[in-house]
Amino acid sequence: MFGLMGHPLDNKTNMTTVTPQMEEESREEIMPTPANTTDTNATYVFKHSVRQSLSLSAGEQEFLLKRKQVALKALNNLGINSTLDSIPHVAILGSGGGQRASVSLVGSLDQLEQEGLLDTVVYLGGVSGTAMAMCSLYSDPQWSRNMDRAVSRLSAPGVKPLEVVSWLGQKATDKRFSLSDIWGVIISAAITKQLNLQRLTDDRMNTFNPYPIYNVVSKKCLKSGPVRAKWFELTPHEAGFTDLGLFINTSHVGSSNYDEGPEVKETEMDMTQMQGIMTSAIADEETMLVYFPDWMKGLLGLVTTALSKMENVKKSLDGILEQGRQKVMEPLQTWSDSLSEGPVQKKVSWLIQKGLPMIGNWEWGTTENFLYQYPGAEVPSCIIEEEHLQLIDGGLMMNMPFPPFLGEKRDADLLIALDSGSSQTFETLSEARDYAKAMKKPFPEIDDMIFEEKDWPEDCYVFEGKEKEPTIVYIPLFNRHNCKDVEEVQAKKKEFSTFQLPLDKERIEFVLETAKANIKNNKDTLLMEIYKASRRRHKKM
């Protein structure tokens, strides 16, 4: 039983939030200025390819209407009498958390499908680890009806090395080639167990599945830009900055020729490339230092020494990162040298030489900037002055993709937030609340008393929306229903840490079953909140 602000009825004493509040932005920063249709700035030739709006694209609106027919049937099967006008906008939000989060999302979706709830979902949003899972899921046009195949793929054999080399050899000729491509194919080979050559635009009208929304951030703006310039969403129809309201056709992401038309398959990134961008937490140097793998732990001593001597921090970090980069390349070069002479050995050697400069410069997610010197709107300097965008893991800003689902654009009624992250329970909720306040978006009230339970949480919390706020059902992966105490929660998070070698079959099965149990144990709560969301939607009509 849960109160309106999410806490169980036996809550204890008050506690402050776990994250500091985000500074509130002025209304002038939030709303872009109207486009100047008379401006003919010669340095920007693709102006008409940019859609400036805070509303849904026409393609997404069309998809939504068709997906609601699927949801209508599912609701009626659950005994929730509805009409097309009262179909609630239900979204599942997956968190970051590496392979743990990826497997957890698959397990949750599998159980939702078994309970007859999955087809009520209109949207699926992922970031980092769960975006990785989505890239794999959507390779099956009817994955939501074939979850058994998605589950079995988790423990399938990896991709053969020659397939990896061949893919890299093809992509390395592209001027957009970066470390994100190398990372994407490594993740594909070791974790998702497939090289997904499909494009995001292939899912434009496939209403068998929820509408996918992938999420990344601009690296430059993450460090020095306003909140509204950080979050970047990618959908089958459009991609762009969520809070600036500036979008292009998804097939044009990274393209330098916007005049080729809206269906340019040969220049559109495939999902293996997209996956490399979406999961690139190590593209951020500070994150890399915090989450060094074991073979780099010894380098941390250099940090302590440098700081104790009060030397220049940036130079110290650069030195450490350079040693880390060299450490990455040593086994690759050894492998190359061990191959028999021939075409394969030559290609591997060439790829390593191609990658060395990128490692030296730490080049990730490099794409053409469709807003470079853009004349038609107020665009922050961290974007408009950069010829290229560096798009990286969205979990570096917020480890669940709340931004695209808050506010009037998608008018969400119910957000099912599946938190498999490594941070403290409720931390991402607190960050989302601060973001919503800064961007003046509706967000349900959270009683700070629940933060006292952060170390040993319940398995489900409901934060109920009233009018414009969506209701949030929050489900942490590890909780007091599957861990006997605080120590076990921490032990599980450590055992299944984000940055580690791929999980073996036994541990994949454990995470899968844990996630499924969380959904099964809270089926009644989810069903009740879907019903209430339907009633709220009906009242809006």
NULO-740639 format. One record per residue: x, y, z of N, C-alpha, C in turn. Coordinates in steps of 0.05 Angstrom, whole numbers, plus 5000, padded with zeros to 4 digits. Example, Ala and Ser with C-alpha at 12.3 -4.5 7.8 and 13.67 -1.06 7.14 Angstrom:
526448865156524649105156526449345156;525749555142527349795143525850015157;
This chain:
501749765000500050005000501850255000;501250434983503050674980501450924981;502751124994501451384995501751544969;500551784969500551934944503252014935;505152044954507852144946509851924946;508851674944510651454938511551284961;511351384986512551225007510551025019;511450795028509750605041508650735067;506450625077505050755100506650745126;508750575127510350565152512950725150;512850945135515251115132516151225159;518751285159519951375184520251675184;522651775191523052065195523852195169;523852455170524552615146527552605140;528152645115530952655107531252835083;533552965080533853145058534352985032;534153115010534552984984537352894981;537752694964540452584961542152734940;540852914925542453074906541653364909;543553544905542953824906541153914884;539554124889537754214869539154344846;538154304822539154424798538254714797;539954894789539155174788536955214768;535055374775532755424758533455614736;532755544712533355714689531055924684;531856144672529856344666528156264643;525756374641523956304619525156384592;526756594592528056674567529956454557;531256314575533056094567531555854557;529155814568527655564562526455574534;525355794527523855814501525655934479;526155794457527655904436526156134422;527656314411526356544397525256444371;523156584361521956494335523956504313;523656314294525556304271525256554254;527456644245527556874227527556774198;525256764186524956644159526256804137;527057054143528257214122531357204123;532457064144535357054146536456854125;538356934110539556764090542556734094;543356694119546156664126547456444108;549356524093550556344073552156124086;553056154111554655954123552955714133;550355744133548555534141546655474119;547055254105545555194081543254994085;543054884110541154674115538854764133;538355024135536455134153533755004151;532854954126530154854122529854564129;532054424136531954154144531454134174;531554354188531154354217528254424224;526954264241524354324250524554454278;523454684281523554824306520754814319;520454644339517854604352518254444377;516454504397516354344421514054144421;512954094397510753904394511753654380;510053444379510753194366510953234336;512753074324512953074295510452944283;509852994258507452874246507752564245;510152464241510552174240509952044266;510952174288510452054314507452064321;506052284313503252294318501752074304;502552014280501251804265501751524278;504251484287504851234300503151204326;502951424341501451414366498551334362;497351434341494551364335494251064330;496250954315496050664308496850494332;498750574348499550424372497250414392;495650624393493450634412491350414406;491250334381489350114374490349854386;492949814387494149584400493649594430;494049834442493549874471490649834478;488849924461485949894466485249604470;486149434452485549154454486649034480;489149114487490449014511488949094536;488049344537486549454560483949304564;482549264542479949124543480348834552;482548714544483148434553483748424583;484748654594485248664623482848754639;480548794625478148874639477949174643;479649334629479549624632478049724607;475549784610473949884587474850154578;475750184554476850434544475950484515;476450724507476050804479478750914470;478950964444481451074433482151334446;480151494453480651754465481651734494;481151504507481951484535484351294539;485751234517488151074520490251234535;491251144557493251304572495951284558;497551494561500251504550502051374571;502551114568504250974587507050934575;509050994590511850964581513450804601;515150634590517150494607519850644604;521050704626523650834627525750654638;527750584623529950414633532350584640;533750494660536050644670538650554657;540850704663543450614656544350404677;546650284671547650084690548949854675;549949894651551449694637549849444631;551149224631549748974624547648894644;548048974669546048924690543449054682;543549304674541049444666539849334641;541649254622540749144597539148894601;540248704617538948454622536448494639;536548674658534248734675531848834658;532449014639530249114622528948884606;530548704595529448484580527748304598;528648254623527148094642524448234649;524548494653522148634660520048634638;521048674613519248674590518148394585;519748194590518847914587516447864606;516747944631514647894651512248064645;512648314636510348484629508748354606;510148234587508848104565507247864576;508347714594507047474606504547564621;504647794634502347884650500248034633;500748064607498848194589498948494591;501048604602501248894607502949044585;504648894571506549034553505149184531;503049074520501649214498500149464506;499949514532498749764541500749994540;503349924536505450124536505750254508;505750524508505950674483508850744476;510450804496513150894493515150714509;517550684498519750564512522150744510;523150834532525451014532527850884547;530150914535532550794547534950984547;536750934565539251084566541450894574;543750924562546050764568545450464566;545550314589545250024588542549934576;540450074583537849994572537450084543;538850294534538950354506540350134490;542350014503543749794490541849564486;540149504506538249284504536149354482;535349604480533349684460534449644432;537049714428538249674402538049384393;538349204412538148924405535248834402;533548924419530748844418529448924391;529949164382528549264359529749154332;531748984335532648834311530548634303;528748564321526448384316523948564312;522848574288520548754284518148694302;518048454313515748374331516848274358;518848414368520048314393518148294416;516148474418514348474440512448224440;512348084418510847834416512747594417;515347654417517347434416519547474437;518647524462520647574483522447334489;521547094483523146864487525746874470;525546984446527947014429529847224441;528747434451530447644463531847534488;530447374504531647254528533847064520;533346894500535346694493537846824481;537547054468539847184456541847284477;540947324502542647424523545047234529;544546974525546646784531547646644505;547146764482548046654457551046694453;552246544434555046584429555546874419;557946974423558547244414559047254384;559547494375560047544346562947454340;563347334317566047234310567947474305;570447444312572347664308572547764280;572447574260572647664232570247844224;567947794236565647964230566148244242;567348254265568048514278569948664261;572048534252574148664236572948764209;571248604197570048684172568248924176;566648934197564949164202566649414207;568649384223570449614229571849714204;572749524188574049604163572249774145;569749704144567849854128567350134140;566950144166566250394179568650584181;571050474182573450634186573950824162;572750764140573150944116571351184118;569551194136567651414140569051634156;568851884148570152104162568952144190;566552024195565352054222566451834241;568151654232569151434248570451544273;569651424296570751514322570851284341;571751334365571951124385569151004392;567051164387564351054392563750814374;564850824349564450594331565850344342;568350384351569850164362568450054387;567550234404566150154428563550004421;562150104402559549984394559849704385;561949644369562349374358563349184380;564849294400565749134422563349044439;561549244445559149184461557448984446;557149024420555548844404556548554404;559248534402560448264401560348124427;560748274449561048144475558448134491;556548314487554248334505551548284490;551048434470548448394456548548164436;550948074430551447824415550447844386;550448084374549748114346550748384335;551248394310551848644296549248734283;547948924294545349014285545849224263;545249154238545749334215543249484208;541149454223538649604217539049904224;537250064215537250354221534950414239;535250634254533150714272530550774257;530850884233528450964218526850724209;528050484211526550234203524150194221;524050314244521850274263519750484262;519650634240517850864239514850794243;513950584230511150524232510650234241;512450124255512149854265510749864293;508149864292506549904317506249654333;507449434325507449194341508849254368;510849434368512449494391511949784400;512549844425512450124434514350304418;513750554418515350754403517950794418;520250744405522850764420523951044420;524951124443526351384446528951334459;531151374444533851334454534851614463;536751604482537551864494540651884498;541752114491544552174495544752464504;547252554507547652834515549952944498;549953214496552153344482554453374502;556753264496559053274515559853564521;560053734501560854004506558854154524;556354124519554354254535554054134563;554553874565554453744591556353884610;558653964600560754084616560254384621;559254524601559254814603556754954593;554654804586552354924575549954934594;547855084586545455084602543954824601;542254774620540754524622539254454597;538054654585536354614561537954514537;540654544538542254474514543554194517;543054054539544553804544543253564531;540553524535539253274528538653254499;539353024486538952984458537452714455;535152724442533552484438533552384409;533352124405533352014379530951824377;529151884358526851714353526851624324;525151444316525151354288524551574268;523451794277522752004258524552244260;525152334284526752574288528852534310;530952704308533052704329533752994334;534253064359534953334365534853394395;535153654401535353744429532553774441;532053614460529353594472528253854481;529854014495528754254507529254504491;530854484470531154704451528954694430;527854454426525754414406526854444378;529354344373530554364347531254084338;530053994316530253714307530853694277;532053474269532453404241531353124237;530953054212530252774205532352594215;531652374228533652194240535552084220;534652044195536451934175538752124168;538552384177540552574172542552614194;542252464217544052494239546952424230;548652614233551452564225552052624196;549952664180550452714151551352994146;553053024125553853294117552453394093;550553224082549053294059546053264065;544753474074542053464082540153474058;541253524035539553564012538953293997;539953074008539652823995536852713997;535152834014532452744018532152614045;529652564053529052474080529652174085;530052024064530451734067533251654057;535251754069537951704060539251484076;538751234067539651004082542650974082;543951044060546750984058548451164077;547451394085548951564103547951544132;545651404137544651374164546251174180;546851234205548351054222546650804227;548050574229546650334236546450314267;544950114277544450104306546950024322;548849894309551349834323552950084328;552950274309554150534313552650694334;550050694332548350834352548950724380;549250464382549650334408552350434420;554350474403556850574413556650854425;554951014413554551284424552951274450;550851114450548951114473550150994498;552250834496553350694519556150794526;556951034516559751124518560251284543;559651174567560151314592563151384595;564851204585567751254588568751474570;566951584553567751814536568252054554;567052054577567452274596569852204614;571952374612574452304626574052274656;572452444668572052434697570752164705;568752084689567451824695569451594692;571151614672573151404668574951374692;575651604704577451594727576051474751;573451534754571951424777571551124775;571051024750570350744746572550584732;575050644738577250484727576750184731;577150014710577149734715579549644731;579549394740581649304759584449334748;584849284721587549294711588749574710;587049774716588050054717588150164745;587450004765587350104792589950224801;592150104793594750204801595350494793;594050574771594450854762593251054780;591350974797590051164815592051284835;594251144840596251254858597451514846;597551534820598551774808596752014814;594151964816592352184822592852284850;593152104869593652184897596252344899;598252244886600852374887600752654875;599352674852599152934838597653134855;595453044867593853224882595253314908;596753124920598153194945600353404940;601453404916603453594909602253854897;599553864895598154094885599054164857;599753954841600454004813597954064797;598454154772596254214755594553964751;591953984759590253744758589753644729;589353824711588753744683591153594672;593553694676595953544666596153274678;595453254704595652994717593652804705;591152894701589152724690589852644662;590952824646591652764619593852544619;595752564638597752364639596652084646;594852084665593551834673591951714650;590451884636588751784614590551684591;592751814587594551714566595651444572;596351394597597251124605594950924601;592551004608590250834604589750764575;590050964558589650924529591850724518;594250764528596450584519595850294528;594650274552594050014563591849874546;589950034536587949924518589149814493;591149964482592149884456594149654457;595449614479597549404481596449124473;594149034485593148764478592248754449;591148974438590348984410592748944392;594849084398597249054381598448774383;598448664407599448394411597848194395;595148224395593348054380593948084350;594348324341594948374313597548234304;599548254321602148134315602047834314;600047724329599947424331598447304307;597047474292595547364269597447284246;596647084232598247004208598147224187;600347254173600347454152598247404131;597047614122594947584102593047824104;590847824089588948044088587848114116;587247914132586047974158588048114176;590548014176592648144193593148424185;593148474158593648744148591348934156;588848824155586548994161586549064191;587148864208587248914237589449124243;591749084231593949274236593249554227;591949574204591049844194589049974213;587149804223585149914241586350014267;588349874277589649954302591050224297;592450244275593750504269591650724265;589350664254587250854251586150944278;586050754297584850824323586750964342;589350934338591251064356590851364359;590651514337590251804341587651874355;585551714351583051764364583251714394;584751514402585251464430586851694442;588751794427590352014437588652264441;586752304424584952544426582352494441;581852234447579352154460576952254445;576852174419574652264402572352064403;570052164413567651994415565252124403;563551964390560952064381561052304363;563052314345563352554328561352544305;559552744304557552764282557453054273;556653084248556253354237554153504254;554653754260552853914276550854054258;548353964259546354094242545554374252;546554454275545954724285548454904285;550554814271552954984270552255244255;552655464269552055734258549155754249;547355614263544555624256543355904260;542056014240541156294242538356344253;536856124257533956174261532956164289;534656114309533756094337535956164356;535256204381537256254402538455984410;540855934400542255684405544655734423;544955594445547255644463549955614449;551955754458554555754445555855484445;555255314465556555044466555654874443;553554964428552554814405553254964379;552355214378552355364353555255414343;557155424361559955484353561555234346;560355004349561854754345561054634317;563054574301562554464275561554174277;562454044298561553764303560453734331;558553554333557453484359558853234369;559353224395560252984408557952884425;556552684415554252574429555252324445;554652324471555552114488553352014507;553951824523552051694541550451884558;547751874555545952054569545952014599;546751774608546751714637548751894652;550552024638552452204651551052454662;548752524651547152744662544952644680;543452444672541252334687540952044679;540951864699541151584692538451454686;536351604681533851514670532851724651;531551654629530851854609528252004614;528152154636525752304642525252534623;527352684614526752934599524752914576;524852704558522952704536520152644544;519752554569517052464577515752654597;516952874603515853074621514853314604;512453414611511453644597509253564576;508453764561506153744544506653584518;509153574510509753454484508653174481;509452994500508452724499506252674519;505752864536503452864554503152584568;505252494580505252224593503352224617;501852004619500151964642501451784663;503051594654504251404673507051334663;509051364681511751294675512551054693;513250834681514150604696517250604696;518450694718521250744719522750504731;524250364715525750124723528650194729;529250214755531950314762533850084768;535750044750537749844753540549974755;540550224762543050374764544750304788;547250394788549050334811548950544832;547750774826547650994846545650934867;545451094887543551054909540751054899;539050894911536250894904535051174907;533351254889531951514889533751744878;536351694874538051914865537152024838;536551844820535651944793532952084795;531151984812528652124816529052404826;530952444845531552704855532752884833;534452774816535552924794533353004774;531552814769529252874751527553094762;527053094788525453304800526753574798;529453584802530853834799530853934770;531153744752531053814723528353934717;526153804726523453894720523054174731;524054224755523754494767525254694750;527754634741529254814725527954874699;526654674687525454704661522454774662;521454814687518654874691516854664679;517454414683515854194674514454064698;511953964694510553834717511853584726;511953534752513153304764511653234789;511052984794509452914818511052974844;509553024865510753084891512052844902;514452884913515952664927516352744956;515352584974515752625002518652545009;520252735019523052685024523452475045;521352395059521652175079522551915066;521951875041522651625028525751595026;527151815026530051795022531451655045;530051625067531151475089531351185083;529851095063529850815055531750755032;533350945025534950925001536850685001;537850605025539750385026538450105026;535950095032534449845033531549895026;531049945000528450044991526349824989;523849904988521649724980522049654950;520449464941520749384913519049544894;517349734904515649894887514650134902;514750364889513750614900511950754879;509950884888508151024870508151324877;508851494859508751784862506551874844;504351954856501851994841501652274829;501152294803500652554791497852644796;497452904795494753004801493453104776;494553304763493353414739495253384715;497053564712498953544690501353354695;501853294721504053124728503452834721;505352694710504952404706505252254732;503952034735504451854758507051694751;508651654771511151504768511051254786;511251014773511650764788514650704787;515850704810518750684812519550404823;521050244808521749974816524849944816;526049944840528949894841529649594838;531749534824532349254819532949094845;534749194861535349064886533849204909;532449054925530649174945530248974968;528649054987528348895012526748635007;525648604983524248354977526048144965;528348224955530348034945533048054958;533348234977535848264993535048275022;536248115039535348095067536148345084;538148505075538948735090540448935072;541249155085542749365070545349245058;546749085074549248975065548948805040;546748655038546348485014545748654990;544248874993543749054971546449164960;548149254978550749354969552449134957;552348894968553848674957552948604928;550348614924549348554897550148764877;549949014885550749234867553749214860;555349124879558249094874558748854856;557348634862557648394845556948434816;554848594812553848654785554448934777;556849024782557649304777557449364747;557349624741556949714714559349654696;561749714706564149684690565649424698;565149214682566448964687566248794661;567548564662567448384639564648274636;563848184612561148084607560347874627;557747884635556747694655556647414642;557147204659556746934650553846854650;553246614640550446534637548946524664;550346434684549046404711548246674722;550046874719549447134730547347284712;547447234686545347344669542547244678;542446984684539946864692538946974719;540847034737540147144763538847424760;540147594744539047864740536347854726;536247684706533747644691531447574710;531847374726529747274744529047474766;531047624775530547834795528748054784;529348134759527648344747524848244742;524547994733521947874728520347864753;521647784775520247764801519148034810;520748244806519848514813517248584799;517048524774514548584758512248404768;512848144771510747954779509648034807;511348104825510548174852508848434853;509148594833507748854833505748884809;504948654799503048664777500448814785;499448764808496948894817497249194818;499549284829500049574830500149694802;501549564784501849664757499149664743;497549464747494849444735493149674745;493249714771491549934783492450204773;495050254770495950514760495250554731;495350334715494450354687491550424686;489950294703487050354704486550654711;487950744732487651024741488551214719;490651144705491651314683489551334661;488151114656486051104636483751294644;483051284669480851454679481651754678;484151804684485152084682485052184653;485952014635485952084607483152134597;481251974606478452004599477352274608;478152364632477152614643478352854627;480652814615481853034599480353084573;478952884564477652914538475253104539;
